Amino acid sequence: MDTAVALLNQYLQSIRDPHAAAALFAEDGILELPYLSSLGPTTGAQGPEAIERFIAGLLNKVPDFAFRNVRILIDLPEQAFGEYEVEALVPSTGKVYKQMYAGRLVAENGKIKLLRESLDTVAAQKAFSPD
């Protein structure tokens, strides 16, 4: 059975494949970005199908989106916490989305029960907003 840190690493490595990334979540698993509300009404998704659509939508906006420079700071069997970065062009604005994420993952029965990510909303707003 996968540990929380193994699931987090699998998720981060598979983010460019929405189906593979979403398949890591439990049927009632949640991908949550609670501080993203300033950028729109969607702050996450619940269940693999909704999570797959959420990730696909992100990749439509930022085709080169990929995580890098992963640092795992907490590694417990059922919980993990890490920091990871993204630097990718947002074609609609011509700006680079440069972001540091912090993610807390809760695992249950070898699946992701919750992945709550925080990010710099000002950096996101600057990258996704036209001048």
N, C-alpha and C positions, 0 to 999 in steps of 0.2 A: 504494500500500500504506500502511495506517495506521501511524503511529508510535506508540510507547509512550504518549506523553502524549495523543495523540488517542484511543487506546483507553481510557485511564483516564478521560478526560472523558466519553466516550460511555457507559462503564459507570456512572459517577456520575449522569449525567443520566437513564439508563434504569432505575435501580434499582427504580422502582415498577412496571415491566413485566418480570417474571421471565424471560419467554421472550426478550425483546429483550436483556436484560443477559446472559443465559447464552449467547446466540448469538455473543457477542463472543469466547468462549473456544474454544481449539483442542479437538479431540476428546479429547486427554489433558491439557487445561488444568486448573489447580488454583486454587480459591479457598480460601485457608487463613487461619484465625484461630487461631494456635497458642497464644495465651494465654487462650483461652476455655474450656479444659478444666475450670476450676473451676465453670463454670455448667452443665455437662452433657457427655454423651459425644461430641457432634458438634462438631468443631472445623473443619469445612470440607467441601468436596466436590470430586470430580474428574469432569470431563466435563460437557458442556452440560446433559444431562438431570438429573444429580444437582445441578448448580449451580442450575438452574431450581427444583427442589424445595426446595433450601436457602433460596433467596431468597423463594419463596412462603411457606415456613414462617415466616420472619422477618416478612413482611408480615401474616401471620395474627395474630402476637403484637403487632405494632406497625403498625397500618394506615396511620398517617400518616408512616411512616419515609421520610425523604428527606434526601439530602446537601445541604449548603449551605456557604458560606464556604470554597470550595476554594482551596487555595494549592499551586501546583506549585513544588517546591523543586529537583528534578532533572529535566532534560528532555534525554534522549539518544535516539537513534533506536530502540534496543531496550530501554531501561530508563527508567522514570519513578518519581518519588517525590513524594508529595503528602500534605498534611494536609487533612482535611475533617471537618465537624461534623454532628451529628444532634441534634435536640431534638424529641421526640415523646412523646405520651401512651402509656403501656402500660395498656390498658383493664383487664386482669386484676388489676392492683395499684392502679390509679388514680394511679400515680406518673409523673413525667416522666423519660424516658430522655434524658439530656443527655450527649453523648459526643463526644470528639475522637478521630478515627481517624487513623492514619498508614499509608499504603499504598505498597508497593513493587511495581511491575508490571514483568514481563519479557514482551516481545513477541517473537513468532517468526512469520514469514510472514503478517503482518497480523492475527494473532490473539493473544489473551492466553494465554500459556503458564503464567504464575504471577501471581497477585495475593495477596500476603501482607499482611494487615492486622493492626495491633496497636491495642489500645484499653485504656482504664482499666477493668480487671475489677471493681474495687471499685464504680465508678459503675454498671456493668452489673448487678452483683449487687444493689445497693440498689434499682434501678429494677424489676427482675424478681422480687424476693423480697417476699412478704407481710411485714408488720410482725411 
